[in-house]
Amino acid sequence: MWYDRRQVTWRLFGSDAALCESGQGMTYRTSLLGACGLYCGACYHHRASLPEGRHLLVEATRQGRELEGFSCQGCRSGVLYSHPGCARCEIRACADEKNVEDCGLCPEFPCDRLQAFQSDGRIHHRDVLVHLEDLKAKGSDRWLAEQAQRWTCKCGAGFSWYEVLCNRCGAPLPSYGSDPAAL
């Protein structure tokens, strides 16, 4: 049986699937798997790159943030947020050097660098070791599908780590809560 990959991806990832055709030889799903165990599909910089996430750009502007280089298509894409933590990520560089998709597949897991990242005070970093264990047990396709579902409102709109209300329907979201410093 023949499947149109774009339709299958659309069903798994909703409106975010538009980024699947990046022309970089990488599927959308893989680009959203952070080497550190973060799901890039819930990152506010990635979400702001999507039409339904434009409200995040408005919020960033309100907070006085520079918008140039604010967008991102995921850790494993060719379009990264210009912040040094993303654009020159030491964790991603290490995973690339060791030729592993994510840190959970590294023989040195969990390393000091990853443990420091987990405990750096950013709420969305605190679960990366659990995410990486989950990834190892479930495989990246299943884990990414579950993360996409976890970060999608009941109305079908995706949301970021720190959005507390759905921008589309206004429903409360199961996010990490408000973190204005995160933008």
N, C-alpha and C positions, 0 to 999 in steps of 0.2 A: 504494500500500500504506500502511495506517495503522499507526503505531507509538505505543505508549504511552510518552511521554517519561520517565516515572518508571522504567519497566523498562529502557530504553536507558541512562539515567544510572546505574541500579543496576549494570548489567553493566560499565560503564566504571569506576565508582568504588567498588564494593563497598559495605560497610555505611555509608560516609560519605554515601551518597546520600540518607539521611533528611533532610538539611538542604536538599534541593532545593526543597521546598515552603515557602519562607520567607515567602511572601505579600508580598514587597517588589518583585515584578516583575523579579527578577534570578535567573538560574539559579545553581545551586550552583557550577557550574564557573567562571563568571565571578567569583564572590565570592572564589574561592581564588587568583586571579591578582593578586599584589601589583604595584602600579604600579612598584615598584623591581626586579622580576624574581624575587622570592621566590615559592616555591610555598607558600601558606598552609596547604595540606593536611598539611604536615609540621611545622608549628609546634606546639610543645608546648601553647600556650594553646588553639589550635583542637582539637588531639587530646584535651585534657583536657575539652573540651565534649561529647565523644562518649561513649556508654556504655562502649565498649571502652577508653577512655582514662582512666577514673577513677583508675587507679593513678598517673597523673601528679599528680592532686590530692593523693593520699596523700603522694607524694614532696615536693610543694611545702609541705605542712603540716609534714612532718618537718624541712624546712629553715627553718621559721619564717616562711614567706611568708603574706601575707594573701590569702585566697581570694576575697574580694569583688571582682568585676570581673575575675577571672582568665580567664574563658572568652571565646572569640572565634569568630566564624563566617567570618572572612576579611576581607581588606583592603577589598573592595568590598561588604561586607554592612553592615547597620545595627547589628550587635553586634560591637564591637571590644574588645579587651583594654584595660583602663583605664590601662595604662602610657602616659605621654605620648608615647613613641616610636611607639606604635601609634595611640592615640586622637587625637593631634594631629600626625600624621605630615606633615612638610613636603614630602616627596617625593610622597605621594598628593595633597596639596593643590595642588602645582605641576602634576601631571598633570591634575587636574580643571580647574584654571585654563586649561590649554592644550588642554583637551578631547581628551586622548589616553588610550587604555586603559592603556598602559604607557609607560615612559620610552624604550623602544627606538623608539617611533613619533614621538618629539619631534625636531624639526629641530636642537635643541641637544645631542642625545645624542652622547657622554656628557658631562654637565655636571660642574662641580666638586662639587656637592652629592652626586651619585650616586657619583662617584669617592671622595669622603670616606667615604661609607657603606660602600662596598666594602672600604675599607682601615681600618675602625674597630676591627679586632681580633676581631670576632665571626666564627667559622669559617663559619657559614652565610651570611654576607654576601659572602664573598670571590668567589663565582662569579656575582654578579648581572649583570655586564656580559656574560658568556658566555650566561647565561640569556636576556637581552634580545635578543642577536643570534640565538639559537636561536628565540625567539618570533617574531622578524621573518621568519626563513626558513621556519618550519613553520606558523605561524598558531597562534592561541591554543587552538583545539580540540585539535589534535594535540599541542601542547606540554603542555597540561594532562593529557591522557590518558597521555602518557609519564611525566609527573611522578607521577601517581597510581600508575602501575605501579611506578616506581622506589621509592616510599615505601610499598610493600606487601610484607609478608613472603610467603614461598612458601605459608604456611598461609592467606593471605587477610587477615590482620590488618594494618591500617595502623600505621605507627610514625612517631615524630618524629625530628627532626634528630639528637638526642643519645641516643636509646635504643640500648643496645648488645646487648640480648637481647630477643627477642619476648616480650611479656607473655602471649601465648596459648600458644605452643608451645615457648618457651625457646631457639629457634634464634638463633645470632649474626646480627646485622643489619648491612647495609652503610651504617651511619650515619656521621656525622662523629665519632663516638666520644663518650666521656663528657665532659660539661661541666656539672658541678653548679651553676655560677654562672648557667647559662642559664635555669633555672627562676626 
